[in-house]
Each structure stands twice: as C-alpha cells, then as structure tokens.
C-alpha cells in the first residue's frame, strides 16, 4: 500500500473529478461530489489527517492507487 499523500483542498476535488465525480454543491468549506449513486463530502481545508483521506476514499468507493494516479495526471 502506498504512503498517504499530503493534499491540499482543491487538489482532492480535482483528483476526484478526474475519477468521474461532479461537484454538486458547496456549503462553507465542505464540497459535496457525486458520481452516479455514490457521493462524498470533501473538506476544502489546507491539510487533512490521513484517516480523513481514507474516509473520503471509502465514501468515493475509490482506491488509494486510483486517487494517486488521478492526482498526478
């Protein structure tokens, strides 16, 4: 398993958009994304704890490898 990357708020959103998610709405510093029937809530904070990133990826039904690849491209 690769090491969890440190990501900024909009980096996470852009990576998830590359995985097929669409921004549905934003309230405050939290962005709601949706892909078909699955969705996820992404905090638009500078840095988040590694466990929070793991939780976001579980909500998004995406693997860490997919996220890292989408983030790099």
OpenMM code with the backbone's topology and positions (N, CA, C; nanometers):
from openmm import Vec3, app, unit

residues = "UNK UNK UNK UNK UNK UNK UNK UNK UNK UNK UNK UNK UNK UNK UNK UNK UNK UNK UNK UNK UNK UNK UNK UNK UNK UNK UNK UNK UNK UNK UNK UNK UNK UNK UNK UNK UNK UNK UNK UNK UNK UNK UNK UNK UNK UNK UNK UNK UNK UNK UNK UNK UNK UNK UNK UNK UNK UNK UNK UNK UNK UNK UNK UNK UNK UNK UNK UNK UNK UNK UNK UNK UNK".split()
positions = [
    Vec3(0.0855, -0.1180, 0.0000),
    Vec3(0.0000, 0.0000, 0.0000),
    Vec3(0.0893, 0.1232, 0.0000),
    Vec3(0.0644, 0.2175, -0.0921),
    Vec3(0.1457, 0.3381, -0.0968),
    Vec3(0.1196, 0.4286, 0.0235),
    Vec3(0.2161, 0.5129, 0.0500),
    Vec3(0.2035, 0.6078, 0.1598),
    Vec3(0.0968, 0.7117, 0.1247),
    Vec3(0.0188, 0.7515, 0.2237),
    Vec3(-0.0863, 0.8510, 0.2015),
    Vec3(-0.0245, 0.9861, 0.1684),
    Vec3(-0.0683, 1.0473, 0.0590),
    Vec3(-0.0116, 1.1768, 0.0217),
    Vec3(-0.0725, 1.2900, 0.1033),
    Vec3(0.0030, 1.3967, 0.1195),
    Vec3(-0.0491, 1.5186, 0.1801),
    Vec3(-0.1058, 1.6012, 0.0652),
    Vec3(-0.2345, 1.6303, 0.0732),
    Vec3(-0.3005, 1.7012, -0.0364),
    Vec3(-0.3669, 1.8274, 0.0152),
    Vec3(-0.3771, 1.9251, -0.0727),
    Vec3(-0.4499, 2.0468, -0.0423),
    Vec3(-0.5952, 2.0281, -0.0826),
    Vec3(-0.6825, 2.1145, -0.0359),
    Vec3(-0.8261, 2.1008, -0.0568),
    Vec3(-0.8679, 2.0830, -0.2014),
    Vec3(-0.8305, 2.1744, -0.2870),
    Vec3(-0.8757, 2.1680, -0.4257),
    Vec3(-0.8044, 2.0578, -0.5029),
    Vec3(-0.6865, 2.0155, -0.4586),
    Vec3(-0.6198, 1.9011, -0.5218),
    Vec3(-0.7048, 1.7764, -0.5087),
    Vec3(-0.7642, 1.7583, -0.3905),
    Vec3(-0.8502, 1.6412, -0.3689),
    Vec3(-0.9713, 1.6464, -0.4597),
    Vec3(-1.0318, 1.7630, -0.4733),
    Vec3(-1.1506, 1.7784, -0.5574),
    Vec3(-1.1153, 1.7523, -0.7036),
    Vec3(-1.0049, 1.8079, -0.7518),
    Vec3(-0.9647, 1.7870, -0.8916),
    Vec3(-0.9359, 1.6400, -0.9195),
    Vec3(-0.8701, 1.5718, -0.8253),
    Vec3(-0.8411, 1.4295, -0.8447),
    Vec3(-0.9697, 1.3486, -0.8511),
    Vec3(-1.0653, 1.3806, -0.7668),
    Vec3(-1.1927, 1.3088, -0.7694),
    Vec3(-1.2716, 1.3402, -0.8966),
    Vec3(-1.2598, 1.4626, -0.9474),
    Vec3(-1.3256, 1.4967, -1.0733),
    Vec3(-1.2677, 1.4146, -1.1879),
    Vec3(-1.1376, 1.3899, -1.1846),
    Vec3(-1.0749, 1.3062, -1.2871),
    Vec3(-1.1223, 1.1620, -1.2770),
    Vec3(-1.1691, 1.1217, -1.1592),
    Vec3(-1.2225, 0.9867, -1.1408),
    Vec3(-1.3712, 0.9791, -1.1765),
    Vec3(-1.4286, 1.0881, -1.2242),
    Vec3(-1.5662, 1.0864, -1.2712),
    Vec3(-1.6669, 1.1547, -1.1803),
    Vec3(-1.6209, 1.2186, -1.0738),
    Vec3(-1.7122, 1.2872, -0.9821),
    Vec3(-1.7435, 1.4267, -1.0336),
    Vec3(-1.8589, 1.4779, -0.9924),
    Vec3(-1.9025, 1.6125, -1.0300),
    Vec3(-1.9365, 1.6874, -0.9012),
    Vec3(-1.8953, 1.8136, -0.8938),
    Vec3(-1.9287, 1.8955, -0.7775),
    Vec3(-2.0774, 1.9265, -0.7826),
    Vec3(-2.1480, 1.8887, -0.6759),
    Vec3(-2.2920, 1.9113, -0.6685),
    Vec3(-2.3209, 2.0426, -0.5985),
    Vec3(-2.2568, 2.0630, -0.4851),
    Vec3(-2.2777, 2.1872, -0.4099),
    Vec3(-2.1640, 2.2068, -0.3117),
    Vec3(-2.1595, 2.3277, -0.2561),
    Vec3(-2.0616, 2.3604, -0.1535),
    Vec3(-2.1307, 2.4430, -0.0478),
    Vec3(-2.1049, 2.4068, 0.0757),
    Vec3(-2.1578, 2.4856, 0.1865),
    Vec3(-2.0424, 2.5113, 0.2818),
    Vec3(-2.0036, 2.6345, 0.2920),
    Vec3(-1.8877, 2.6677, 0.3742),
    Vec3(-1.7627, 2.6101, 0.3115),
    Vec3(-1.6883, 2.5351, 0.3897),
    Vec3(-1.5647, 2.4782, 0.3381),
    Vec3(-1.5784, 2.3304, 0.3046),
    Vec3(-1.7011, 2.2815, 0.2876),
    Vec3(-1.7238, 2.1415, 0.2537),
    Vec3(-1.7880, 2.1311, 0.1163),
    Vec3(-1.7302, 2.0465, 0.0315),
    Vec3(-1.7741, 2.0302, -0.1061),
    Vec3(-1.8349, 1.8909, -0.1203),
    Vec3(-1.9542, 1.8847, -0.1773),
    Vec3(-2.0214, 1.7574, -0.1997),
    Vec3(-2.0032, 1.7194, -0.3457),
    Vec3(-1.9497, 1.5986, -0.3676),
    Vec3(-1.9296, 1.5471, -0.5029),
    Vec3(-2.0143, 1.4222, -0.5208),
    Vec3(-2.0548, 1.3960, -0.6452),
    Vec3(-2.1385, 1.2797, -0.6720),
    Vec3(-2.0953, 1.2151, -0.8027),
    Vec3(-2.0974, 1.0811, -0.8024),
    Vec3(-2.0740, 1.0013, -0.9230),
    Vec3(-2.1804, 0.8930, -0.9239),
    Vec3(-2.2744, 0.9034, -1.0150),
    Vec3(-2.3891, 0.8122, -1.0243),
    Vec3(-2.4571, 0.8029, -0.8883),
    Vec3(-2.4549, 0.6869, -0.8234),
    Vec3(-2.5254, 0.6734, -0.6958),
    Vec3(-2.4357, 0.6963, -0.5749),
    Vec3(-2.3054, 0.7073, -0.5952),
    Vec3(-2.2159, 0.7280, -0.4803),
    Vec3(-2.1752, 0.8744, -0.4715),
    Vec3(-2.1511, 0.9187, -0.3513),
    Vec3(-2.1107, 1.0563, -0.3294),
    Vec3(-2.0115, 1.0655, -0.2157),
    Vec3(-1.9505, 1.1804, -0.2026),
    Vec3(-1.8564, 1.2001, -0.0929),
    Vec3(-1.8529, 1.3476, -0.0546),
    Vec3(-1.8132, 1.3703, 0.0669),
    Vec3(-1.8034, 1.5036, 0.1248),
    Vec3(-1.6562, 1.5334, 0.1469),
    Vec3(-1.6048, 1.6377, 0.0834),
    Vec3(-1.4629, 1.6695, 0.0876),
    Vec3(-1.4423, 1.8040, 0.1558),
    Vec3(-1.3639, 1.8069, 0.2650),
    Vec3(-1.3344, 1.9357, 0.3273),
    Vec3(-1.2335, 2.0133, 0.2432),
    Vec3(-1.2592, 2.1394, 0.2243),
    Vec3(-1.1693, 2.2256, 0.1472),
    Vec3(-1.0753, 2.2969, 0.2446),
    Vec3(-1.0007, 2.2185, 0.3191),
    Vec3(-0.9036, 2.2709, 0.4146),
    Vec3(-0.7640, 2.2534, 0.3579),
    Vec3(-0.6678, 2.3262, 0.4142),
    Vec3(-0.5305, 2.3143, 0.3668),
    Vec3(-0.4812, 2.1716, 0.3732),
    Vec3(-0.4799, 2.1137, 0.4892),
    Vec3(-0.4361, 1.9760, 0.5072),
    Vec3(-0.5392, 1.9024, 0.5902),
    Vec3(-0.5479, 1.7727, 0.5688),
    Vec3(-0.6365, 1.6909, 0.6494),
    Vec3(-0.5569, 1.5731, 0.7048),
    Vec3(-0.6094, 1.5094, 0.8051),
    Vec3(-0.5433, 1.3945, 0.8645),
    Vec3(-0.5532, 1.2762, 0.7685),
    Vec3(-0.4578, 1.1848, 0.7752),
    Vec3(-0.4609, 1.0682, 0.6853),
    Vec3(-0.5892, 0.9866, 0.6977),
    Vec3(-0.6426, 0.9743, 0.8168),
    Vec3(-0.7661, 0.8990, 0.8351),
    Vec3(-0.8841, 0.9627, 0.7644),
    Vec3(-0.8839, 1.0939, 0.7546),
    Vec3(-0.9906, 1.1647, 0.6840),
    Vec3(-0.9829, 1.1356, 0.5347),
    Vec3(-0.8621, 1.1314, 0.4807),
    Vec3(-0.8449, 1.0983, 0.3392),
    Vec3(-0.8923, 0.9559, 0.3118),
    Vec3(-0.8612, 0.8644, 0.4011),
    Vec3(-0.9071, 0.7263, 0.3859),
    Vec3(-1.0600, 0.7215, 0.3876),
    Vec3(-1.1217, 0.7980, 0.4747),
    Vec3(-1.2676, 0.8043, 0.4811),
    Vec3(-1.3287, 0.8603, 0.3540),
    Vec3(-1.2668, 0.9623, 0.2976),
    Vec3(-1.3153, 1.0209, 0.1723),
    Vec3(-1.3086, 0.9168, 0.0608),
    Vec3(-1.1988, 0.8426, 0.0553),
    Vec3(-1.1839, 0.7420, -0.0498),
    Vec3(-1.2822, 0.6273, -0.0318),
    Vec3(-1.3170, 0.5941, 0.0920),
    Vec3(-1.4189, 0.4911, 0.1160),
    Vec3(-1.5549, 0.5403, 0.0687),
    Vec3(-1.5885, 0.6651, 0.0995),
    Vec3(-1.7148, 0.7224, 0.0528),
    Vec3(-1.7198, 0.7238, -0.0996),
    Vec3(-1.6066, 0.7553, -0.1608),
    Vec3(-1.5995, 0.7670, -0.3063),
    Vec3(-1.5896, 0.6308, -0.3740),
    Vec3(-1.5700, 0.5257, -0.2963),
    Vec3(-1.5526, 0.3907, -0.3491),
    Vec3(-1.4369, 0.3887, -0.4489),
    Vec3(-1.3261, 0.4511, -0.4093),
    Vec3(-1.2064, 0.4587, -0.4926),
    Vec3(-1.0876, 0.4083, -0.4122),
    Vec3(-0.9919, 0.3498, -0.4804),
    Vec3(-0.8724, 0.3015, -0.4118),
    Vec3(-0.7693, 0.4139, -0.4013),
    Vec3(-0.6749, 0.3939, -0.3131),
    Vec3(-0.5685, 0.4922, -0.2945),
    Vec3(-0.4837, 0.5042, -0.4206),
    Vec3(-0.4602, 0.3928, -0.4882),
    Vec3(-0.3806, 0.3940, -0.6113),
    Vec3(-0.4496, 0.4761, -0.7199),
    Vec3(-0.5823, 0.4605, -0.7338),
    Vec3(-0.6582, 0.5394, -0.8317),
    Vec3(-0.6478, 0.6885, -0.7992),
    Vec3(-0.6594, 0.7219, -0.6712),
    Vec3(-0.6538, 0.8614, -0.6285),
    Vec3(-0.5169, 0.9214, -0.6596),
    Vec3(-0.4107, 0.8480, -0.6274),
    Vec3(-0.2748, 0.8979, -0.6502),
    Vec3(-0.2497, 0.9162, -0.7993),
    Vec3(-0.2948, 0.8209, -0.8813),
    Vec3(-0.2772, 0.8322, -1.0253),
    Vec3(-0.3531, 0.9515, -1.0816),
    Vec3(-0.4770, 0.9713, -1.0379),
    Vec3(-0.5561, 1.0847, -1.0852),
    Vec3(-0.4958, 1.2165, -1.0396),
    Vec3(-0.4360, 1.2177, -0.9229),
    Vec3(-0.3749, 1.3405, -0.8706),
    Vec3(-0.2521, 1.3807, -0.9504),
    Vec3(-0.1782, 1.2813, -1.0013),
    Vec3(-0.0552, 1.3099, -1.0749),
    Vec3(-0.0807, 1.3535, -1.2185),
    Vec3(-0.1947, 1.3145, -1.2749),
    Vec3(-0.2196, 1.3472, -1.4163),
    Vec3(-0.2936, 1.4771, -1.4298),
] * unit.nanometer
topology = app.Topology()
chain = topology.addChain("A")
for resn in residues:
    res = topology.addResidue(resn, chain)
    for name in ("N", "CA", "C"):
        topology.addAtom(name, app.Element.getBySymbol(name[0]), res)
